[in-house]
Amino acid sequence: MYFATLTEVPILRAFMDLGMGNGPALALLLAGPTLSLPSMLVLGKIMGWRKTLTYVALVVVMATITGYIFGFIVP
């Protein structure tokens, strides 16, 4: 999902008001701006597609782990 700069905060607030947990919200906040389609296209042209796919995979894994741990720490 593509978020313009600083619009992810009110969107996440709305999601959290609807029942989204703290962990998934943090994961979305960490990975959302990084994994937008325009960002990935630019990175693919600059770094090459193999490095870009590795970067995307690492961001997904680390954001998921961080959100999972944060969800247990902060109820």
FILO-600029 format. One record per residue: residue in one letter; y, z, x of N, C-alpha, C in turn. Coordinates in Angstrom, 2 decimals. Layout:
BEGIN
<r=a, nnorth=Y, nup=Z, neast=X, canorth=Y, caup=Z, caeast=X, cnorth=Y, cup=Z, ceast=X>;
...
% end
This chain:
BEGIN
<r=m, nnorth=-1.17, nup=0.00, neast=0.85, canorth=0.00, caup=0.00, caeast=0.00, cnorth=1.23, cup=0.00, ceast=0.90>;
<r=y, nnorth=2.20, nup=-0.88, neast=0.64, canorth=3.40, caup=-0.94, caeast=1.45, cnorth=4.46, cup=-0.04, ceast=0.86>;
<r=f, nnorth=5.05, nup=0.80, neast=1.69, canorth=6.15, caup=1.66, caeast=1.28, cnorth=7.38, cup=1.29, ceast=2.10>;
<r=a, nnorth=8.51, nup=1.14, neast=1.45, canorth=9.74, caup=0.98, caeast=2.20, cnorth=10.09, cup=2.33, ceast=2.83>;
<r=t, nnorth=10.99, nup=2.30, neast=3.80, canorth=11.34, caup=3.51, caeast=4.53, cnorth=11.86, cup=4.59, ceast=3.58>;
<r=l, nnorth=11.33, nup=5.78, neast=3.70, canorth=11.68, caup=6.99, caeast=2.96, cnorth=11.37, cup=6.93, ceast=1.47>;
<r=t, nnorth=10.63, nup=5.92, neast=0.99, canorth=10.21, caup=5.94, caeast=-0.40, cnorth=8.85, cup=6.60, ceast=-0.57>;
<r=e, nnorth=8.14, nup=6.80, neast=0.54, canorth=6.83, caup=7.43, caeast=0.41, cnorth=6.94, cup=8.89, ceast=0.01>;
<r=v, nnorth=8.03, nup=9.56, neast=0.31, canorth=8.17, caup=10.98, caeast=-0.02, cnorth=8.25, cup=11.18, ceast=-1.54>;
<r=p, nnorth=9.13, nup=10.49, neast=-2.27, canorth=9.12, caup=10.67, caeast=-3.73, cnorth=7.82, cup=10.19, ceast=-4.39>;
<r=i, nnorth=7.22, nup=9.14, neast=-3.85, canorth=5.95, caup=8.66, caeast=-4.41, cnorth=4.87, cup=9.72, ceast=-4.22>;
<r=l, nnorth=4.81, nup=10.30, neast=-3.02, canorth=3.82, caup=11.36, caeast=-2.77, cnorth=4.10, cup=12.59, ceast=-3.63>;
<r=r, nnorth=5.37, nup=12.91, neast=-3.84, canorth=5.71, caup=14.05, caeast=-4.70, cnorth=5.19, cup=13.82, ceast=-6.11>;
<r=a, nnorth=5.34, nup=12.59, neast=-6.61, canorth=4.83, caup=12.26, caeast=-7.95, cnorth=3.31, cup=12.37, ceast=-7.98>;
<r=f, nnorth=2.64, nup=11.87, neast=-6.94, canorth=1.18, caup=11.98, caeast=-6.87, cnorth=0.75, cup=13.44, ceast=-6.84>;
<r=m, nnorth=1.46, nup=14.26, neast=-6.08, canorth=1.10, caup=15.67, caeast=-5.98, cnorth=1.36, cup=16.39, ceast=-7.30>;
<r=d, nnorth=2.41, nup=16.00, neast=-8.01, canorth=2.66, caup=16.58, caeast=-9.33, cnorth=1.56, cup=16.22, ceast=-10.32>;
<r=l, nnorth=0.92, nup=15.08, neast=-10.10, canorth=-0.18, caup=14.65, caeast=-10.96, cnorth=-1.53, cup=15.22, ceast=-10.52>;
<r=g, nnorth=-1.55, nup=15.99, neast=-9.43, canorth=-2.77, caup=16.68, caeast=-9.03, cnorth=-3.36, cup=16.28, ceast=-7.69>;
<r=m, nnorth=-2.68, nup=15.45, neast=-6.94, canorth=-3.21, caup=15.06, caeast=-5.62, cnorth=-3.17, cup=16.27, ceast=-4.69>;
<r=g, nnorth=-4.21, nup=16.43, neast=-3.90, canorth=-4.28, caup=17.55, caeast=-2.97, cnorth=-3.40, cup=17.35, ceast=-1.74>;
<r=n, nnorth=-3.21, nup=18.43, neast=-0.99, canorth=-2.38, caup=18.37, caeast=0.21, cnorth=-2.98, cup=17.51, ceast=1.31>;
<r=g, nnorth=-4.30, nup=17.58, neast=1.48, canorth=-4.97, caup=16.82, caeast=2.52, cnorth=-4.86, cup=15.31, ceast=2.32>;
<r=p, nnorth=-5.22, nup=14.79, neast=1.13, canorth=-5.06, caup=13.36, caeast=0.90, cnorth=-3.60, cup=12.90, ceast=0.98>;
<r=a, nnorth=-2.68, nup=13.76, neast=0.57, canorth=-1.26, caup=13.41, caeast=0.66, cnorth=-0.84, cup=13.26, ceast=2.12>;
<r=l, nnorth=-1.29, nup=14.16, neast=2.97, canorth=-0.96, caup=14.06, caeast=4.39, cnorth=-1.57, cup=12.80, ceast=5.00>;
<r=a, nnorth=-2.81, nup=12.51, neast=4.65, canorth=-3.46, caup=11.31, caeast=5.18, cnorth=-2.71, cup=10.06, ceast=4.76>;
<r=l, nnorth=-2.27, nup=9.99, neast=3.50, canorth=-1.49, caup=8.85, caeast=3.04, cnorth=-0.16, cup=8.77, ceast=3.75>;
<r=l, nnorth=0.47, nup=9.90, neast=3.97, canorth=1.76, caup=9.92, caeast=4.66, cnorth=1.62, cup=9.49, ceast=6.12>;
<r=l, nnorth=0.53, nup=9.84, neast=6.76, canorth=0.30, caup=9.44, caeast=8.15, cnorth=-0.07, cup=7.96, ceast=8.27>;
<r=a, nnorth=-0.96, nup=7.51, neast=7.41, canorth=-1.50, caup=6.15, caeast=7.56, cnorth=-0.70, cup=5.09, ceast=6.81>;
<r=g, nnorth=0.01, nup=5.46, neast=5.78, canorth=0.71, caup=4.49, caeast=4.94, cnorth=1.67, cup=3.57, ceast=5.68>;
<r=p, nnorth=2.66, nup=4.10, neast=6.36, canorth=3.60, caup=3.22, caeast=7.06, cnorth=2.96, cup=2.45, ceast=8.21>;
<r=t, nnorth=1.98, nup=3.05, neast=8.84, canorth=1.33, caup=2.42, caeast=9.99, cnorth=0.48, cup=1.23, ceast=9.57>;
<r=l, nnorth=-0.16, nup=1.33, neast=8.42, canorth=-1.12, caup=0.32, caeast=8.01, cnorth=-0.61, cup=-0.63, ceast=6.93>;
<r=s, nnorth=0.68, nup=-0.83, neast=6.88, canorth=1.20, caup=-1.81, caeast=5.94, cnorth=0.86, cup=-3.21, ceast=6.44>;
<r=l, nnorth=0.75, nup=-4.16, neast=5.53, canorth=0.39, caup=-5.52, caeast=5.90, cnorth=1.39, cup=-6.14, ceast=6.87>;
<r=p, nnorth=2.72, nup=-6.01, neast=6.63, canorth=3.66, caup=-6.58, caeast=7.61, cnorth=3.49, cup=-5.98, ceast=9.00>;
<r=s, nnorth=3.26, nup=-4.68, neast=9.06, canorth=3.07, caup=-4.01, caeast=10.35, cnorth=1.83, cup=-4.55, ceast=11.07>;
<r=m, nnorth=0.74, nup=-4.70, neast=10.33, canorth=-0.50, caup=-5.19, caeast=10.96, cnorth=-0.37, cup=-6.65, ceast=11.40>;
<r=l, nnorth=0.33, nup=-7.45, neast=10.64, canorth=0.52, caup=-8.85, caeast=11.04, cnorth=1.32, cup=-8.97, ceast=12.33>;
<r=v, nnorth=2.37, nup=-8.17, neast=12.44, canorth=3.18, caup=-8.19, caeast=13.66, cnorth=2.37, cup=-7.69, ceast=14.85>;
<r=l, nnorth=1.65, nup=-6.59, neast=14.65, canorth=0.82, caup=-6.06, caeast=15.73, cnorth=-0.25, cup=-7.06, ceast=16.15>;
<r=g, nnorth=-0.82, nup=-7.77, neast=15.20, canorth=-1.84, caup=-8.76, caeast=15.51, cnorth=-1.30, cup=-9.89, ceast=16.38>;
<r=k, nnorth=-0.08, nup=-10.30, neast=16.11, canorth=0.51, caup=-11.37, caeast=16.92, cnorth=0.91, cup=-10.88, ceast=18.31>;
<r=i, nnorth=1.33, nup=-9.63, neast=18.41, canorth=1.78, caup=-9.09, caeast=19.69, cnorth=0.60, cup=-8.66, ceast=20.57>;
<r=m, nnorth=-0.31, nup=-7.88, neast=20.01, canorth=-1.39, caup=-7.28, caeast=20.81, cnorth=-2.69, cup=-8.08, ceast=20.77>;
<r=g, nnorth=-2.82, nup=-8.98, neast=19.80, canorth=-4.10, caup=-9.65, caeast=19.61, cnorth=-4.86, cup=-8.96, ceast=18.50>;
<r=w, nnorth=-5.75, nup=-9.73, neast=17.84, canorth=-6.40, caup=-9.19, caeast=16.65, cnorth=-7.48, cup=-8.16, ceast=16.97>;
<r=r, nnorth=-8.13, nup=-8.27, neast=18.09, canorth=-9.17, caup=-7.30, caeast=18.44, cnorth=-8.57, cup=-5.91, ceast=18.68>;
<r=k, nnorth=-7.48, nup=-5.84, neast=19.43, canorth=-6.81, caup=-4.56, caeast=19.67, cnorth=-6.20, cup=-4.02, ceast=18.38>;
<r=t, nnorth=-5.68, nup=-4.91, neast=17.55, canorth=-5.08, caup=-4.48, caeast=16.28, cnorth=-6.14, cup=-3.87, ceast=15.37>;
<r=l, nnorth=-7.31, nup=-4.49, neast=15.28, canorth=-8.38, caup=-3.93, caeast=14.45, cnorth=-8.87, cup=-2.59, ceast=14.98>;
<r=t, nnorth=-8.91, nup=-2.45, neast=16.29, canorth=-9.28, caup=-1.17, caeast=16.89, cnorth=-8.23, cup=-0.10, ceast=16.55>;
<r=y, nnorth=-6.97, nup=-0.47, neast=16.66, canorth=-5.87, caup=0.44, caeast=16.32, cnorth=-5.94, cup=0.86, ceast=14.86>;
<r=v, nnorth=-6.16, nup=-0.09, neast=13.97, canorth=-6.24, caup=0.20, caeast=12.54, cnorth=-7.42, cup=1.14, ceast=12.26>;
<r=a, nnorth=-8.55, nup=0.87, neast=12.87, canorth=-9.72, caup=1.73, caeast=12.68, cnorth=-9.44, cup=3.16, ceast=13.17>;
<r=l, nnorth=-8.80, nup=3.28, neast=14.32, canorth=-8.46, caup=4.61, caeast=14.84, cnorth=-7.48, cup=5.35, ceast=13.93>;
<r=v, nnorth=-6.49, nup=4.65, neast=13.41, canorth=-5.52, caup=5.28, caeast=12.50, cnorth=-6.22, cup=5.76, ceast=11.24>;
<r=v, nnorth=-7.10, nup=4.95, neast=10.68, canorth=-7.81, caup=5.34, caeast=9.46, cnorth=-8.69, cup=6.56, ceast=9.72>;
<r=v, nnorth=-9.43, nup=6.54, neast=10.80, canorth=-10.33, caup=7.65, caeast=11.11, cnorth=-9.54, cup=8.93, ceast=11.39>;
<r=m, nnorth=-8.51, nup=8.84, neast=12.21, canorth=-7.75, caup=10.05, caeast=12.57, cnorth=-6.95, cup=10.60, ceast=11.39>;
<r=a, nnorth=-6.37, nup=9.73, neast=10.57, canorth=-5.64, caup=10.20, caeast=9.39, cnorth=-6.59, cup=10.86, ceast=8.39>;
<r=t, nnorth=-7.78, nup=10.30, neast=8.25, canorth=-8.77, caup=10.89, caeast=7.34, cnorth=-9.22, cup=12.26, ceast=7.83>;
<r=i, nnorth=-9.52, nup=12.36, neast=9.11, canorth=-9.94, caup=13.65, caeast=9.68, cnorth=-8.83, cup=14.67, ceast=9.56>;
<r=t, nnorth=-7.61, nup=14.27, neast=9.89, canorth=-6.48, caup=15.19, caeast=9.82, cnorth=-6.25, cup=15.66, ceast=8.39>;
<r=g, nnorth=-6.29, nup=14.74, neast=7.43, canorth=-6.11, caup=15.12, caeast=6.03, cnorth=-7.22, cup=16.02, ceast=5.53>;
<r=y, nnorth=-8.44, nup=15.74, neast=5.97, canorth=-9.58, caup=16.56, caeast=5.57, cnorth=-9.42, cup=17.99, ceast=6.09>;
<r=i, nnorth=-9.08, nup=18.13, neast=7.35, canorth=-8.89, caup=19.47, caeast=7.94, cnorth=-7.70, cup=20.18, ceast=7.29>;
<r=f, nnorth=-6.60, nup=19.45, neast=7.12, canorth=-5.41, caup=20.04, caeast=6.50, cnorth=-5.69, cup=20.49, ceast=5.07>;
<r=g, nnorth=-6.53, nup=19.75, neast=4.37, canorth=-6.89, caup=20.13, caeast=3.00, cnorth=-7.65, cup=21.44, ceast=2.93>;
<r=f, nnorth=-8.40, nup=21.76, neast=3.97, canorth=-9.09, caup=23.04, caeast=4.01, cnorth=-8.17, cup=24.18, ceast=4.44>;
<r=i, nnorth=-7.21, nup=23.89, neast=5.31, canorth=-6.33, caup=24.94, caeast=5.82, cnorth=-5.27, cup=25.33, ceast=4.79>;
<r=v, nnorth=-4.64, nup=24.33, neast=4.17, canorth=-3.57, caup=24.57, caeast=3.20, cnorth=-4.11, cup=24.25, ceast=1.82>;
<r=p, nnorth=-4.33, nup=25.27, neast=1.00, canorth=-4.90, caup=25.02, caeast=-0.34, cnorth=-3.91, cup=24.35, ceast=-1.28>;
% end
